[in-house]
Amino acid sequence: MSSENLIPQEGLYVSKKDPSMRLSVIEVIEVDVLDNEEEDGGDKVFYTVLFVKEGDEDDMSAQTFEYDPDEWQRFVKKSSA
């Protein structure tokens, strides 16, 4: 598994590109981990990331965002480029 596919940790993420973009990962749900070595040469990790803007962690009415692994990696790359 490459470092690009590591499951994110719960906590604060600050954009390197725009430090005012501060998000809190409030839950990472590991859906399944399958060993597909015969098919693609490695493990596939499936998870969803649920996050909110910093400061809204306890606000039940705050807008939350849910990303799958590909969406999360694209978001991280875009925020740190």
C-alpha positions as CSV (number, residue, x, y, z in Angstrom):
1,M,0.0,0.0,0.0
2,S,1.5,3.3,-1.0
3,S,1.6,6.3,1.4
4,E,-0.9,8.0,-0.8
5,N,-3.5,5.4,0.2
6,L,-3.0,5.7,4.0
7,I,-6.2,6.1,5.9
8,P,-6.4,9.7,7.3
9,Q,-6.5,10.2,11.1
10,E,-9.2,12.1,12.9
11,G,-8.2,15.6,13.8
12,L,-7.4,19.0,12.3
13,Y,-6.2,19.5,8.7
14,V,-4.8,22.8,7.6
15,S,-4.4,23.5,3.9
16,K,-0.8,24.3,2.9
17,K,-2.1,26.3,0.0
18,D,-4.6,28.3,2.0
19,P,-4.1,28.2,5.8
20,S,-7.5,29.7,6.3
21,M,-9.0,26.4,5.1
22,R,-9.1,24.4,8.3
23,L,-11.1,21.2,8.5
24,S,-11.7,18.7,11.2
25,V,-11.9,15.0,10.3
26,I,-14.5,13.9,12.7
27,E,-14.9,10.3,11.6
28,V,-13.1,7.8,9.4
29,I,-15.2,4.8,8.6
30,E,-13.2,1.8,7.4
31,V,-15.6,0.0,5.1
32,D,-13.6,-3.0,4.1
33,V,-10.0,-4.1,3.5
34,L,-9.6,-6.7,0.8
35,D,-6.4,-8.6,-0.2
36,N,-6.5,-8.6,-4.0
37,E,-2.9,-9.5,-4.6
38,E,-3.8,-11.9,-7.4
39,E,-5.8,-9.2,-9.3
40,D,-3.9,-5.9,-8.9
41,G,-0.7,-6.6,-6.9
42,G,-1.8,-5.0,-3.6
43,D,-4.3,-4.3,-1.0
44,K,-7.3,-2.1,-1.7
45,V,-8.4,0.1,1.2
46,F,-12.0,1.3,1.4
47,Y,-13.0,4.1,3.8
48,T,-15.1,7.3,3.9
49,V,-13.9,10.5,5.6
50,L,-16.5,12.7,7.3
51,F,-15.3,16.2,8.0
52,V,-16.6,19.7,8.9
53,K,-15.1,23.2,9.0
54,E,-13.0,23.8,12.1
55,G,-15.1,25.0,15.0
56,D,-18.2,23.1,13.8
57,E,-17.3,19.7,15.4
58,D,-20.1,19.8,18.0
59,D,-22.7,21.6,15.8
60,M,-25.2,18.9,14.8
61,S,-26.6,21.2,12.1
62,A,-23.3,22.1,10.5
63,Q,-22.7,20.9,6.9
64,T,-20.5,17.8,6.8
65,F,-18.7,16.4,3.8
66,E,-18.1,12.7,3.1
67,Y,-15.3,11.6,0.7
68,D,-14.2,8.2,-0.5
69,P,-10.5,7.4,-0.8
70,D,-10.1,8.8,-4.3
71,E,-12.0,12.0,-3.5
72,W,-10.0,12.5,-0.3
73,Q,-6.7,12.1,-2.0
74,R,-7.7,14.6,-4.8
75,F,-8.8,17.0,-2.1
76,V,-5.5,16.7,-0.2
77,K,-3.5,17.1,-3.3
78,K,-5.5,20.2,-4.3
79,S,-5.2,21.7,-0.8
80,S,-1.4,21.2,-0.6
81,A,-0.4,22.1,-4.1
